[in-house]
Every structure is written in structure tokens, then in C-alpha cells.
Amino acid sequence: MKISAIILLLLSAAICAAIPDTNKAVVMIQIVKQPYDYTTPWKQTSISQGVGSGFIIEGNRILTNAHNVSDSRFIIVKKENLAKKYTAEVEFVGHDCDLAILKVIDDSFFKDTEPLKIGGLPQVNSTVVTYGFPMGGTHISVTEGVVSRIQTDVYIHSGADSHLVIQSDAAINPGNSGGPVIMDGNVVGVAFQGMRQADNIGYMIPTTVINHFLDDIKDGNYDGFGSLGVTIFDALHNESYKEFLKVPPQTEGVVVTSVLLNSSAEKVLNKNDCITNIDGRDIDNDGMITIYGQKYSLSEAVEAKQIGEKVDIVFWRNGRQHKTQLEIQLNRPVFEFARVYDNQPRYICFAGLTFVTASRNFLETWGREWLNDIPHTLRYLLSDSQILNKDPQRKEYVILSEILPDEINVYDAEFINKPVESINNKPVRSIEDLRNAFANKETEFYILKFMSSQIPLLLDSKQAHQRNQSILKKYNVPAWSYPEGQI
């Protein structure tokens, strides 16, 4: 009995020695932020400070949330019970998956610390422990919870990208974000968002997403999560619809409703094609596949791939089965619905007319109820831009966002918040097109046509160039465009 007890004790000691001290690897992150102002895109908003969490992983790196460090101007990190603070920098950031890597300038920060290891996907009803530094605390908070659900959901940080999410009853409070979620000594998630409407519900980013992010940055760049470039609909629940599409009665799958211009799917798939299998996994009528031992959205088969890799697709068209391969690409629409961080907005301010690119950041300047409050032209553009745009050369939409009043533009207010269609009969497919047009001083007038407007906006070219610098000076605009161009 004594020998058995000694062996058991030694075994326990060995297991404990093999598991890193989680507390030592958890990091408090203090951030100074200053986002850009999309109302006046040449300015930045007021400075704010925040606190988040992170943890040390292999390679002397800190893994945390992208939302902790987005639009950051200064970052310091510290460990629990140590007074010294260290300067850190963002090395990689994935706003689409809310993950970021920090590097610390001074390597002594990592002394006497074992990196945490990335584990697997926990099962529902598993017990997990969340570590972090909630707001107002200087000591690590440890919260135990039970995994209650694993599903695909929207990541709040970008507001558009959907990935696998783990839900637990361990509350995620401000400051906890970025901390590790531990099971059996390994990281099974990164705490990243809570639910305002419910207490004691928190969400974590699973290791499937974490590993994709870490694999992506191995080449020194972050490319992001790709897609097939199609929108789909679970129409095959309807037997009549199945018959209409000439799909065999027992077949399950999803129906293509639209194909994104310039995507890898554009020359392969058509509207009303029925996709039944992806990478060897059958798709059911709810758009679910069996992966990781459970039923999840078919998007997980795509999420498992990096940009440039291919997936096998089986689909039905006109009563015939087809097999093909699609390359995973970013496939971003011309009206990007995801929030943008870290970069100054591109703009033009010419003759007092301020133009910006259509973006979610710009739309959110209308406030919390922006979806209801934005002008109908922008709401229509946002909801239907993928269907409306038939121009493969279009890069973005350009909006007249504001007019800085001057004698040269005093009658132009009716064009505010409308997308520019053309200038001097040349299509405006990007903000660069507009900048190049204004740089041309040889024309007598600049004639701008706007979508959903029959009346053009006219600017006298000579007067516009004469007044431009004085208008910029009067309203403290540092440059007529960003990036700057000659005029």
C-alpha cells in the first residue's frame, strides 16, 4: 500500500510539473487607444485607456483579443504580483477572428514563465476555468464554468465575420477578454465576449479558430479567413423546390442564391445550383456537416482551410451531378460590412466636398440605431450591393459624406450621403478614380452624377482649384486627400 501511495504521489507530482503555472503565464494588458473619426476622416477621436488580458504562448509571444489592442497607440503588459511594466507592440492582428499577437521589446519579461499549450475542442458539459484581469482588479480572477453550447455565431468585434463559438456559464467581464480558458492544463479557448442581456454567460474563441490564426501567421503575414464566395439558402426542405431544381428526392444540401463577382466560384457555380457535399462531408438540409465529431455549419469545412487551399465540392445542376474544386479566397464584397480598425480612412476633401468610401465604420457614425437611421439610399446599397453591382472592375462605393460650406458649394447639400456614379461620364469605381479626375485641371467643369439622382452636381474647375486651399485652411483640414495626391 505504501509503495502504491508513493508511486501515485510521484505520478501526481510529475503531472503537476508537466502543467505550466497558469497564473504566471496570464498577462494584464493596459492599452491607450485613439480611433479615427469617420465623420471627419482627417481627425482622430479622443484618447481612451483600457485593460485587457492575454497569455504567453510558445515563441515568447502573447495571445490576446484583437479588440483589446485595435486602434492602440501605446501598450504595456505586466504579470501578477510584479510591479514592473513592459512595453509591447502588436505583431499580428486578425480583426475577422478577434485575435492578436503581441511582442514584448524586453525578452526578460518571459523569464521564469512556461508558455501555455493549445489543446483541443472541449465537449458540451465539460468544466473549464477562465483566467483574466477584470476591470478594477490587479489580481487574476479565476472563474469556473461549464460548456453549454458550441455553434457558429457572429464575432462582435468585426460585426460581420462568423466562426465557431463556445458558450459557457463562466461570465466574461470587461478586462477578462483575451484571457485563457483552461481544461486539463491546456488552453481550450480565449475569452472574448459576454452577453449584455444575460448574466453568467460568456463566450470563448475555440482552438479551431486559434490554430487557424497561428498557422496563418507562420509565413510572417496574416491573410484571414476565406470563403467560397457564394450565398446559400436551405431551400431543400421544400419537396416542390427540390423537384423544381431537378434534385433526386432523397438528396439533401443547400441552394446557391448568389455568386460573388471575382470569386473563385464565379466561373464554376451558378444561382440555383444545389451543393450536397463539401470535402467529403455530406451537407444536410440545414446546411450542417459532421466535423470534429459533431454537427456544425458547412462553413467549418472552409474555415479549416487557409487562403489558397482548395475544397472539393459536389453539386447538382439541371438534374446532373457535378464535382469540382474551389480555391479558398478572401472574397470580400465591394461594400465591406465588417468594421475596419487601425487604418486612417481614405478621403477626398475638394472644394469643400468631402468624399469617403462606403463602410460600416462610416454608417455607424449615425449612432447605435444606425441600421434604422441611415438614409434609405445607403440602406439599400448596404443590403443589396452584392446584387446591385454588376461591374467586375468596381473596388468600392464612394459617398459624398459632408460639405464644408463655401460660396462655391452652397447649393450642393441635396447630394450628401449619396454614392457617386460617375464624373465627367467616367465611372467612379474607387476613390482613386475620383481623386485622379479632380487632379485634371484641363476640364471646364466637373460633372458628378449620383446613384438614385437625376440631377448632376456641377463644379467650375477653375474656381474649385482656386478656392480649395483656402477652404482647407478655413476648416483646418491638413490635406485634400488621404493618401495624399497631387492636385
C-alpha positions in Angstrom: 0.0 0.0 0.0 2.8 2.4 0.9 4.6 1.7 -2.4 1.4 2.3 -4.3 0.8 5.5 -2.5 4.4 6.7 -3.2 4.0 5.8 -6.9 0.7 7.7 -7.0 2.3 10.7 -5.3 5.2 10.7 -7.7 2.8 10.4 -10.6 0.8 13.4 -9.4 3.9 15.4 -8.9 5.1 14.6 -12.5 1.7 15.6 -13.9 1.8 18.9 -12.0 5.3 19.5 -13.2 4.2 19.0 -16.8 1.4 21.5 -16.5 2.6 25.1 -16.7 1.7 27.5 -13.9 -1.2 29.2 -15.5 -1.1 32.3 -13.2 2.4 33.1 -14.3 1.5 32.9 -17.9 -1.5 35.2 -17.7 -0.8 38.8 -18.5 -2.5 42.1 -17.8 -2.6 44.4 -20.8 -3.0 48.2 -20.5 -3.9 50.0 -23.7 -4.0 53.6 -24.8 -6.4 53.9 -27.8 -7.3 56.6 -30.3 -9.6 55.5 -33.1 -10.1 57.5 -36.3 -13.2 59.7 -36.7 -15.2 58.6 -39.7 -17.3 61.8 -39.6 -14.2 64.0 -40.1 -11.8 61.4 -41.5 -8.7 63.6 -41.2 -9.1 63.6 -37.4 -8.8 61.1 -34.6 -11.2 60.8 -31.7 -10.3 61.5 -28.1 -7.7 59.3 -26.3 -9.1 56.5 -24.1 -7.5 53.8 -21.8 -8.5 50.2 -21.3 -7.5 47.0 -19.7 -7.5 43.5 -21.1 -5.9 40.1 -20.6 -3.6 37.9 -22.5 -1.4 34.9 -22.0 2.0 33.7 -23.0 2.3 31.1 -25.7 5.2 29.4 -27.5 7.9 31.6 -29.1 7.8 34.4 -26.4 4.5 35.8 -27.7 1.4 37.0 -26.0 -2.0 35.9 -27.4 -4.9 38.2 -26.8 -8.1 39.6 -28.4 -7.9 41.9 -31.4 -10.5 44.2 -29.8 -8.2 44.7 -26.8 -5.5 46.3 -29.0 -7.3 47.7 -32.0 -6.6 51.4 -32.7 -3.9 51.3 -30.0 -1.2 53.9 -29.6 0.6 52.5 -26.6 0.6 49.1 -24.9 2.2 47.9 -21.7 2.0 44.5 -20.1 2.6 43.1 -16.7 2.3 39.9 -14.7 0.5 39.4 -11.4 2.4 40.4 -8.3 5.2 42.0 -10.3 5.4 45.8 -10.3 7.5 46.2 -13.5 5.6 47.0 -16.6 6.9 46.3 -20.1 6.2 47.9 -23.5 4.6 45.7 -26.1 3.7 46.0 -29.7 1.1 44.4 -32.0 2.9 41.9 -34.2 -0.1 40.3 -35.9 -3.8 41.1 -35.7 -6.9 39.3 -37.1 -9.9 41.5 -36.7 -12.0 38.9 -38.5 -11.3 36.4 -35.7 -10.7 38.8 -32.8 -7.2 37.5 -32.1 -3.8 39.3 -31.9 -0.2 38.5 -31.1 1.9 40.9 -29.0 5.6 41.0 -28.9 7.4 42.4 -25.8 10.5 44.5 -26.6 12.4 43.2 -23.5 12.7 39.4 -23.5 13.3 39.4 -19.7 9.6 39.7 -19.4 9.3 35.9 -20.2 11.9 34.8 -17.6 10.6 32.0 -15.3 7.5 31.6 -17.3 6.3 28.4 -19.1 4.1 29.1 -22.2 0.6 27.7 -22.2 -0.2 24.9 -24.6 -3.1 24.9 -27.0 -5.4 22.0 -26.5 -8.5 20.7 -28.4 -12.2 21.4 -28.7 -14.0 20.7 -25.4 -17.2 18.7 -25.3 -20.5 20.2 -24.1 -20.8 19.8 -20.2 -17.0 20.0 -19.8 -15.8 22.0 -16.9 -13.5 24.9 -17.9 -11.7 27.6 -16.0 -11.3 31.2 -17.2 -8.4 33.4 -16.2 -8.1 37.1 -16.5 -7.9 40.6 -15.0 -11.4 42.1 -14.7 -11.7 45.9 -14.7 -10.7 47.4 -11.4 -8.6 44.4 -10.2 -4.9 43.9 -10.0 -5.0 40.2 -9.2 -6.0 37.4 -11.5 -9.7 36.4 -11.4 -10.4 32.6 -11.8 -13.9 31.6 -12.8 -15.1 28.1 -13.3 -17.9 27.2 -15.7 -19.5 24.5 -17.8 -19.5 24.4 -21.6 -23.2 24.7 -22.5 -23.1 25.1 -26.3 -20.8 25.1 -29.3 -22.1 26.8 -32.5 -21.3 29.2 -35.3 -22.0 32.8 -34.4 -21.1 36.4 -35.3 -18.0 37.8 -33.7 -18.9 41.2 -32.3 -15.6 42.9 -32.9 -15.9 42.9 -36.7 -19.7 42.7 -36.6 -19.7 40.6 -39.8 -17.5 37.5 -39.5 -18.9 34.3 -38.2 -16.9 31.5 -36.7 -17.3 28.7 -34.2 -18.0 30.0 -30.6 -18.0 28.1 -27.3 -20.6 29.3 -24.7 -20.2 28.6 -21.0 -21.7 29.8 -17.8 -18.4 31.4 -16.7 -19.1 35.2 -17.1 -16.8 37.2 -19.3 -16.5 40.7 -17.7 -14.7 43.7 -19.1 -10.9 43.1 -18.7 -11.3 39.3 -18.8 -11.2 39.4 -22.6 -8.1 37.8 -24.0 -7.6 35.6 -21.0 -7.1 31.8 -21.4 -9.8 29.3 -20.9 -8.2 26.1 -19.4 -9.2 22.5 -19.3 -6.8 19.7 -18.1 -3.9 22.2 -18.1 -4.3 23.2 -21.7 -5.9 26.2 -23.4 -9.2 25.3 -25.0 -10.3 28.9 -25.7 -9.7 32.6 -25.5 -12.4 34.6 -23.5 -13.7 37.3 -25.8 -17.3 38.5 -25.3 -20.2 38.3 -22.9 -23.9 38.8 -23.4 -25.5 42.0 -22.2 -29.0 40.6 -21.9 -27.9 37.7 -19.6 -25.8 37.2 -16.5 -23.2 34.4 -16.2 -22.9 33.7 -19.9 -19.6 34.1 -21.6 -18.1 33.2 -25.0 -14.7 31.9 -25.9 -12.9 31.6 -29.2 -12.2 27.8 -29.7 -8.9 26.3 -30.6 -10.0 25.6 -34.2 -10.0 29.3 -34.8 -6.9 29.9 -32.7 -4.9 27.3 -34.6 -6.1 28.7 -38.0 -4.8 32.1 -36.9 -1.5 30.8 -35.6 -0.9 28.7 -38.8 -1.8 31.7 -40.9 0.9 33.9 -39.4 3.7 31.4 -39.8 4.8 33.0 -43.1 5.0 36.4 -41.5 1.7 37.7 -42.7 -1.9 37.4 -41.7 -4.2 36.7 -44.6 -7.5 36.0 -42.8 -10.4 33.5 -43.2 -11.6 32.8 -46.7 -14.9 31.8 -48.1 -16.5 30.1 -51.1 -17.8 33.4 -52.5 -21.4 32.3 -52.6 -24.6 32.9 -50.5 -26.7 29.8 -49.8 -30.3 29.0 -48.7 -31.7 25.9 -47.0 -34.4 25.5 -49.6 -34.4 21.7 -50.0 -36.7 21.3 -47.0 -39.3 22.1 -49.6 -40.0 19.0 -51.8 -41.5 21.1 -54.5 -38.4 23.3 -54.7 -36.3 20.1 -54.9 -38.4 18.9 -57.8 -38.2 22.3 -59.5 -34.3 22.1 -59.3 -34.3 18.5 -60.6 -32.6 17.2 -57.5 -33.2 13.5 -56.6 -35.8 13.0 -53.9 -33.6 11.7 -51.1 -30.8 14.3 -51.7 -30.0 16.9 -49.0 -28.0 20.1 -49.3 -28.2 23.8 -49.8 -29.0 26.0 -52.8 -26.8 28.8 -54.2 -28.7 32.1 -54.2 -25.9 34.4 -55.5 -22.2 34.2 -56.5 -19.8 37.0 -55.7 -18.1 38.8 -58.6 -14.4 37.9 -59.0 -14.7 35.0 -56.6 -13.3 31.5 -57.2 -16.8 30.3 -57.5 -17.8 32.8 -60.2 -16.9 30.6 -63.2 -18.0 27.4 -61.6 -21.2 27.8 -59.7 -24.5 29.3 -60.7 -27.6 30.5 -59.0 -29.9 27.6 -58.1 -27.0 25.0 -58.0 -27.5 22.6 -55.1 -24.4 21.8 -53.1 -24.6 18.4 -51.5 -21.1 17.6 -50.3 -18.0 19.6 -49.3 -14.6 18.0 -48.8 -16.1 14.5 -48.5 -18.8 15.6 -45.9 -22.5 15.3 -46.8 -24.5 18.5 -46.2 -27.9 18.2 -44.7 -30.9 20.5 -45.5 -30.0 22.8 -42.6 -26.5 23.4 -44.1 -24.8 21.3 -41.5 -22.0 18.8 -41.8 -20.4 16.3 -39.4 -17.0 17.7 -38.3 -15.0 17.4 -35.1 -17.4 14.6 -34.2 -20.4 16.9 -34.1 -22.9 18.7 -36.4 -21.7 22.2 -37.3 -22.2 24.6 -40.2 -20.7 23.6 -43.5 -18.6 26.8 -43.2 -16.4 24.8 -40.8 -15.0 22.8 -43.8 -14.0 26.1 -45.3 -12.6 27.5 -42.0 -10.3 24.5 -41.8 -8.5 25.7 -44.9 -6.0 28.6 -45.4 -6.3 31.1 -48.2 -5.1 29.5 -51.5 -6.1 25.9 -50.4 -8.9 24.1 -52.2 -12.1 22.3 -51.2 -13.9 19.6 -53.1 -17.5 20.4 -54.0 -20.3 18.1 -55.2 -23.3 19.9 -56.7 -26.4 19.3 -58.8 -27.5 21.3 -61.8 -30.3 20.6 -64.2 -30.7 17.0 -62.9 -27.0 16.2 -63.2 -24.4 15.7 -60.5 -21.1 17.6 -60.9 -17.8 17.5 -59.0 -15.3 20.4 -58.8 -12.7 22.1 -56.7 -12.9 25.7 -55.4 -10.0 27.7 -54.2 -10.5 29.5 -50.8 -10.2 33.2 -51.2 -10.9 36.3 -49.1 -13.9 37.1 -51.4 -14.7 40.5 -49.9 -17.7 42.3 -51.3 -17.4 45.8 -52.6 -19.4 47.1 -49.6 -17.5 45.7 -46.7 -19.8 45.0 -43.8 -17.1 44.3 -41.3 -15.7 47.1 -39.1 -12.2 48.4 -40.0 -9.5 49.2 -37.4 -6.0 50.6 -37.2 -6.0 52.4 -40.6 -6.8 56.0 -41.3 -9.9 56.3 -43.5 -9.3 57.3 -47.1 -11.0 60.5 -48.1 -11.1 63.4 -50.5 -11.9 67.0 -49.4 -12.0 69.1 -52.6 -13.8 72.5 -52.9 -15.4 71.7 -49.5 -16.9 68.4 -50.8 -15.9 65.5 -48.6 -15.9 62.0 -50.1 -15.3 58.8 -48.2 -15.6 55.1 -49.1 -18.7 53.3 -48.1 -18.0 51.3 -45.0 -19.7 50.1 -41.8 -17.5 52.5 -39.8 -19.0 55.4 -41.8 -22.5 54.1 -41.3 -22.0 53.7 -37.6 -21.5 57.5 -37.3 -25.3 57.6 -37.2 -25.2 56.1 -33.7 -26.5 52.9 -32.1 -29.6 52.7 -34.2 -27.6 53.3 -37.4 -29.3 50.5 -39.3 -32.7 52.3 -38.8 -31.3 55.9 -39.1 -29.1 55.8 -42.1 -30.6 57.4 -45.3 -32.6 54.9 -47.5 -30.0 55.2 -50.3 -27.3 53.8 -48.1 -29.5 51.2 -46.5 -30.4 49.9 -49.9 -26.8 50.0 -51.0 -25.7 48.1 -47.9 -28.3 45.4 -48.2 -28.2 44.8 -51.9 -24.7 46.0 -53.0 -23.7 42.4 -53.9 -26.7 42.0 -56.2 -26.7 45.6 -57.5 -23.0 45.6 -58.5 -22.5 44.0 -62.0 -19.2 45.8 -62.6 -16.3 43.4 -62.1 -13.9 46.4 -62.0 -15.6 48.1 -59.1 -13.5 48.2 -56.0 -15.8 50.2 -53.7 -18.5 52.8 -53.5 -17.7 56.4 -52.9 -20.1 58.6 -50.8 -20.3 62.4 -50.6 -20.4 62.4 -46.8 -20.2 66.1 -45.9 -19.9 69.6 -47.3 -17.8 72.3 -45.7 -19.8 75.3 -46.7 -18.3 77.8 -49.1 -19.7 80.1 -51.8 -18.6 77.5 -54.4 -20.7 74.7 -53.0 -23.6 76.3 -51.1 -26.3 74.7 -53.3 -25.0 71.1 -53.2 -26.4 69.8 -49.9 -29.1 67.6 -51.6 -26.3 65.3 -52.8 -25.0 64.5 -49.3 -24.9 60.8 -48.4 -25.4 59.6 -52.0 -23.0 57.3 -53.8 -21.1 58.8 -56.8 -21.8 57.1 -60.0 -19.6 59.0 -62.4 -17.5 62.1 -63.0 -17.5 63.6 -66.5 -19.1 60.5 -67.8 -16.4 58.2 -66.5 -17.5 55.6 -63.9 -16.2 56.1 -60.3 -15.2 52.6 -59.2 -12.9 53.7 -56.4 -11.9 56.8 -54.5 -8.7 56.9 -56.6 -10.8 57.4 -59.7 -12.4 60.5 -58.2 -9.0 61.9 -57.0 -7.5 61.4 -60.5 -10.5 63.2 -62.0 -10.1 66.2 -59.7 -6.4 66.4 -60.5 -7.3 67.0 -64.1 -7.4 70.9 -64.4 -7.9 70.9 -68.2 -11.7 70.3 -68.0 -14.0 73.3 -67.7 -16.5 71.6 -65.3 -16.5 68.6 -63.0 -19.9 66.9 -63.6 -20.7 64.4 -60.9 -23.6 62.1 -61.2 -25.0 60.2 -58.2 -26.9 57.0 -57.9 -30.6 57.5 -57.4 -30.4 61.1 -58.6 -31.4 62.5 -61.9 -29.7 65.9 -61.4 -25.8 66.2 -61.6 -23.6 68.2 -59.3 -21.5 70.8 -61.3 -18.3 72.3 -60.1 -16.4 75.0 -62.1 -13.0 73.5 -62.4 -11.0 76.8 -62.2 -13.0 78.2 -59.3 -12.8 74.9 -57.4 -9.0 74.8 -57.6 -8.7 78.5 -56.7 -10.9 78.1 -53.6 -9.6 74.6 -52.5 -6.6 75.7 -50.4 -8.5 78.5 -48.6 -11.4 76.1 -47.7 -8.9 73.5 -46.3 -7.2 76.2 -44.2 -10.5 77.6 -43.0 -11.7 74.2 -41.7 -8.3 73.0 -40.5 -8.2 70.1 -43.0 -4.5 69.1 -43.2 -4.6 67.6 -46.7 -7.1 67.5 -49.5 -6.9 63.7 -49.7 -5.6 60.6 -47.9 -3.5 59.1 -49.2 -2.2 62.4 -50.5 -2.0 63.1 -54.2 -1.0 65.9 -56.4 -3.6 68.4 -57.4 
